[in-house]
Amino acid sequence: MPVSTLPVKVTRWRGGQHPTLENITRQLEHEGLRPYVWSCAPNFRRPVCSHGYDKTVYCLRGSFEIEFPHANARVRLSAGDRIDLPQGMRYSMVVGPGGCEGVEAARR
């Protein structure tokens, strides 16, 4: 099943220089959210999980894949890309070989 048929929204970064932490933080705060930064080591795998709230995630540096096991689908995010996940969506994550940093916020 392609990701485009899932209830997620992927926004690819278009433009020259990737957005900075300051720009991403400002954007999320403008949306009324309280973002926080996280980082993961190369090839880290996060097991399948879900949340009781909508979630917005930006890739700040590096890359990672979000996998949707129930749909046998995945999407790769690189610096500047954003994904919006609805409440209850089951997903896992695999970090790229260079590690990654992300910025995310809960939509309650």
Order of alpha helices (4+ residues) and beta strands (2+ residues): beta-alpha-beta-beta-beta-beta-beta-beta
